[in-house]
Amino acid sequence: MPPATYEISVAAEGSGVYSNPVRFTVAEPKPSPVSILLIYPNYLVSAGDTITVRGSGFTPTGNTMKIGSAVVNDISSADGRTITFQAPAFSGDSFIRGIRIYKASVSNANGESNWITFDYR
């Protein structure tokens, strides 16, 4: 049903009895929040490796993956649940000092996801 304001009433056929009309509104659907369920691989990754992210709320275009301070822009998603990209070179401060572990998240017009750890070689 398209977003709009509608009226509904009930009539008892042939009796002349009708209910009062009741108004209701169908609102625009809200975008799905962005969420990461799985990043594969996310351990001992090298720059250039193909990475797959599974989750929800991804948009057809305009998804941005952030790993540490490295950013991969305009990643597409055909199904809204999967994105694939090439791992960027590691950049920024590690989540755990002395080890190359970073926070990874996805953002788009629907918002920003939770983060998952991502480990470079």
N, C-alpha and C positions, 0 to 999 in steps of 0.2 A: 504494500500500500504506500503510495507516495506521501512524503511529508506534507501535511496540511491540517486544517481544522475541519472536522466533520460533525454532522448531527446524525443521531440514530433515534428511532422511535419504534414502537411495537403497536401493531393493529390486530385486533381479533377479527378475522375475515367475516364479513357479512353482518357483524353485530353493531357496527358504528362506534365501537369502543377503541380509543387510541390512548397511548401513553403520552406523557409530555416528552418533547424532544430533549435529548441529553447531548451536550457537546463534548467532544474529545479531540485531542491533538496528537498526531503522529509526528514525532520529532526526527530530525536528521540523525542518522546513526553516528555514534561517536567513534573516532578512530580507535583501533586496537592499541593498547599500550605495547611498547616495544619490550621484548623479553628475549634473553639468550638462554637456551636450554643446554646447548652443547657447542663447543668449538673443537674441530678435529683437523689436523693434530693441534695440540696446544702445549706439547712438551718436546723439547730439543728441536725446535723449529729453526730453519735457516731462512734468511731473506730470499724471496723468490719462490719458496714452497707454496703450493696451492693449499689454501685454507678453506674449509667449509664451516659455515655457522648455521645451526638450526635453532629456531625459536619461533617467535610470532610478532606480528605488528610491522613487518618489513614492508616497504612500499615498492612499487614497480621500478622506480628509479629514485636516486637521491639519498640512498642509504650511505652513511659515513661510518667507517670502522676506525676506532681509535685504540691503539696499543701503546701504552706509555704516552709519549708525546708524538709518536708517529701517527699520521692520519692517511687513510685511503678514502678518497671521495667518490661519490656518484656510482656506488655499487648497485646493480640491478637485482631484483628478485622476481622471478616469474610466478611464484606461488604464494608470496607473502610469508613463507616459513623458512626459506633457505637463501643464503647468499654465499657466493664463492669469490675469492680474490687471491692475489699474490701477496704473501707476507712482505711487509716493508722491512727495511733495515731497522734494527732496534734503536730506540732513541728515548732520551729522558732518564729520569731517576727510576731505578728499579724499586719494585714494591718491597723486596727484601734486599737489603744492602749487601753488595758483594756477589750477588747472584743475579742473572739476567731474567728476572721474573717481573712481569708488568701486568697492570690492570687492562683488560680489553672490554670495550663496550661498543654498542651500535646506537646511532642516533639518526633520526629522520623527522619528517613533519609530525609524526605521532608522539615524539618525545625521545627520551634517552633510556636505554635499557639498564638492567643490572650489569654488574661486571663479573668477569671470570678471569682467573689468572692465565697468563700466557708466558711460556718459558722458551727463551732462545738458547741455542748452543753457545 
